[in-house]
Each structure stands twice: as C-alpha cells, then as structure tokens.
Amino acid sequence: MRTSLFPWLPVVLLSALFLSGGPAALAATNAPKTLAAYTLGQDISAAAEYLDMDSAQTIWNQEWFKQVEVKSLPGFRNGYLIYGNCNMPGKILRIKLKYDDTSLAFFERLQKTLQDRYGRGEWRGDPFGTLHSWKWGFTDEKGDSISVILQHYSGTDTSYTEGNSIRLANRDALSREKACGEAKEKGEGQRQDKGKVPSFDWYLPK
C-alpha cells in the first residue's frame, strides 16, 4: 500500500476553503443581478418608474458613464445607478442604494441573510467599529466579475455613506465601458487642434 508523503494536506486544504468562506467566495453560478427594482445589464428605461430621469448626466471626467438618481423606492432613502454611455449605451452597470433603516441591527440582519445565501464574504471594515463592510465576489454565466458590497458607517468622514448602504456592480462591464470611452477620447484628441498655450501663466490662478 502506497503512503502519501503529505497525509495532512487534504485537511489543510479543506480548512482553508472553510475559512475563506467556502466555494461562494471563489465563484458562484448564482451570481446576483437584481437589487430592488433594478437589474444589471438591463436597459435603464425598464426601471424608469423608480428613476429621476431629469437627474441623468454624464460623470465629469468619465464621460463614458452616466449617472441617474433613484426615486420613490420602498425601503430605501436614496441612491443612484451608473449606466453605459459608450460600449453598452443605456445598460445598467452599477447600483448603489441607501436603506431607510440606518441601524446596526438592520445591517447585521442583512449581513447574516447574505452570508446564509452566498457564504462568508470578505471583511473590509475598520478596527474602530465605525465602518462595517462585507464584500462578496461572483462570476456570472458570461465570466464577468460581479460584486456585492454591504456597508454600515457611523463615523464623521463624509466620503463614506452614513447608515446602511449596498452596492451591486458588474466590474468587468465597468472596465469595458471605461476602455471604450478612453479609446474614443484618444481618437478625438488626436483629431482636435486646441492651439498653443500662450504662456506658463496660463496654467496659474491670478
């Protein structure tokens, strides 16, 4: 009978898989696409009932993306969608929503439900207790990377969304949209003659 040189290896591998959050942390065939009234890849017009289309605008310095605010969405205070303006015009690429309930207890209920559904996520919070954040990563049927980030924030840094929020995004679709926009800008820049800078003082306030 042949004896393995490393009889402990299967145990170590299984332990590592368990601690990492199981198979859902590596890939998932049940990658989520829908959050409330919105679905990744869907045309923005399909969710017009819950969108303030008058707020739609291109994102400054990232004109390949457009952003629109949500409205009248039960259970949520506010939020926005990012959709394509180059490679996938009008298609939803990212969803960010802020919940009406700002309590930590509600966040913990959401986190437990997501963990039961998708496995243990990746902890991304801080050690001070002001930022609680969990991320789940998936691979959808097309091979695209889908991410879910659930967050609770109770600090004073205005760069974070206060209370409870959630993000659902197709990271690869966002990257393709950016590449499309940058290639388009490069081509337009080569054709555009802006003229010469009159002096170095042109660059400075006065």
C-alpha positions in Angstrom: 0.0 0.0 0.0 1.3 3.4 -1.0 1.5 6.0 1.7 1.1 9.7 0.9 4.1 11.9 1.8 1.7 14.6 3.0 -1.3 12.9 4.7 -2.3 16.2 6.3 -2.7 18.1 3.0 -6.4 17.3 2.4 -7.3 18.5 5.9 -5.3 21.8 5.4 -7.0 22.4 2.1 -10.5 21.8 3.4 -9.7 24.1 6.4 -8.5 26.8 4.1 -11.6 26.5 2.0 -13.9 26.8 5.1 -12.0 29.8 6.5 -12.1 31.6 3.1 -15.9 31.4 3.1 -16.4 28.2 1.0 -17.0 28.0 -2.7 -19.1 31.1 -2.9 -16.0 33.2 -2.1 -14.3 31.8 -5.2 -17.0 31.7 -7.8 -20.7 31.3 -8.0 -23.1 30.2 -10.7 -25.9 32.0 -8.9 -24.4 35.5 -9.2 -26.9 38.1 -8.2 -28.0 40.6 -10.8 -31.1 42.3 -9.4 -31.4 44.7 -6.4 -34.9 46.1 -5.6 -36.3 47.4 -9.0 -33.0 47.4 -10.9 -31.1 44.6 -12.8 -27.5 44.7 -14.1 -27.4 44.7 -17.9 -31.0 45.8 -18.2 -31.8 49.0 -20.2 -32.3 52.0 -18.0 -35.8 52.6 -19.5 -37.1 49.4 -17.9 -36.7 50.9 -14.4 -37.9 54.5 -15.3 -40.8 54.3 -12.8 -38.2 54.3 -10.0 -35.7 56.8 -11.5 -35.5 60.5 -11.6 -34.6 60.7 -15.3 -34.3 64.5 -15.1 -31.2 64.0 -12.9 -29.4 61.8 -15.5 -26.0 63.2 -16.5 -22.6 62.1 -17.6 -19.9 61.8 -14.9 -17.3 64.5 -15.0 -14.0 63.3 -16.5 -15.6 59.9 -17.0 -18.0 60.7 -19.9 -18.3 57.0 -20.8 -20.6 56.7 -17.7 -23.9 58.3 -17.0 -25.5 58.5 -13.5 -29.1 58.8 -12.6 -30.7 59.1 -9.1 -33.4 56.7 -7.8 -36.8 57.9 -6.6 -39.8 56.6 -4.8 -38.2 53.3 -4.0 -39.8 51.5 -1.0 -37.4 50.7 1.8 -34.6 52.9 0.5 -33.8 56.6 1.3 -31.9 57.4 -1.9 -29.3 56.0 -4.3 -28.1 56.1 -7.9 -27.4 53.9 -10.9 -24.4 54.0 -13.2 -25.1 53.1 -16.8 -23.2 52.9 -20.1 -22.6 55.7 -22.5 -20.1 54.0 -24.9 -19.8 50.3 -25.1 -23.2 49.5 -23.6 -25.3 52.6 -24.0 -28.2 52.7 -21.6 -27.4 49.4 -19.8 -27.2 49.3 -16.0 -23.6 48.6 -14.8 -23.7 49.6 -11.1 -26.4 50.1 -8.4 -25.9 51.9 -5.1 -28.7 52.2 -2.6 -29.0 53.6 0.9 -31.5 51.9 3.2 -34.2 53.8 5.1 -33.2 51.9 8.3 -29.8 53.2 9.4 -29.4 50.9 12.5 -26.5 48.5 13.1 -29.1 45.8 14.0 -30.6 46.1 10.5 -27.2 45.9 8.9 -26.4 42.7 10.9 -29.7 41.2 9.7 -28.8 41.9 6.1 -25.3 40.6 6.5 -26.5 37.3 8.1 -29.0 36.8 5.3 -26.4 37.4 2.6 -24.0 35.0 4.4 -26.6 32.3 4.6 -27.3 32.8 0.9 -23.8 33.2 -0.6 -21.4 32.1 2.1 -19.0 34.1 4.1 -17.8 37.2 2.4 -14.6 39.3 2.7 -14.5 41.6 5.7 -13.4 45.1 4.7 -14.3 47.2 7.7 -12.1 49.2 10.1 -10.9 48.1 13.6 -12.6 51.1 15.3 -16.2 50.0 14.8 -17.3 52.9 12.7 -17.1 51.1 9.3 -18.6 47.7 8.9 -18.2 46.4 5.4 -18.5 43.0 3.7 -17.9 42.1 0.1 -19.0 39.1 -1.9 -17.5 38.2 -5.3 -19.1 36.1 -8.0 -18.5 35.0 -11.6 -21.6 35.1 -13.8 -22.6 32.9 -16.7 -20.6 35.1 -19.1 -17.5 35.0 -17.0 -18.0 38.6 -15.7 -17.0 39.6 -12.2 -20.0 40.6 -10.1 -19.5 42.2 -6.7 -21.8 43.0 -3.7 -20.7 45.3 -1.0 -22.8 45.8 2.1 -21.8 48.7 4.4 -22.7 50.4 7.7 -21.0 53.6 8.6 -21.4 55.7 11.8 -18.3 58.0 11.7 -17.8 61.6 10.6 -15.9 61.1 7.4 -18.2 62.4 4.7 -16.5 60.4 2.0 -18.5 57.4 3.4 -22.2 56.9 3.1 -23.7 57.3 6.6 -26.0 54.5 7.8 -26.6 51.3 5.7 -25.9 51.0 2.0 -25.4 48.3 -0.6 -23.7 48.2 -4.0 -24.1 45.7 -6.8 -21.9 46.0 -9.8 -20.6 44.2 -12.9 -16.9 45.1 -12.5 -15.9 43.8 -15.9 -18.6 45.7 -17.7 -17.5 48.8 -16.0 -13.9 48.2 -17.2 -15.1 47.6 -20.7 -17.1 50.8 -20.7 -14.0 52.7 -19.4 -11.8 51.2 -22.1 -14.3 52.1 -24.8 -14.5 55.7 -23.6 -10.8 56.2 -23.3 -10.2 54.8 -26.8 -12.9 57.2 -28.1 -11.4 60.2 -26.3 -7.9 59.3 -27.6 -9.1 59.3 -31.1 -11.0 62.6 -30.7 -8.0 64.1 -29.1 -5.7 63.3 -32.0 -8.1 65.0 -34.4 -8.6 68.1 -32.2 -6.3 71.1 -32.5 -6.5 73.1 -29.3 -3.9 75.6 -30.3 -0.8 76.7 -28.2 -0.7 77.7 -24.6 0.1 81.5 -24.7 2.4 81.4 -21.6 3.1 79.5 -18.4 1.0 81.9 -16.5 -2.0 80.4 -18.4 -1.8 77.4 -16.0 -2.0 79.5 -12.8 -4.7 81.5 -11.0 -4.2 85.2 -10.9 
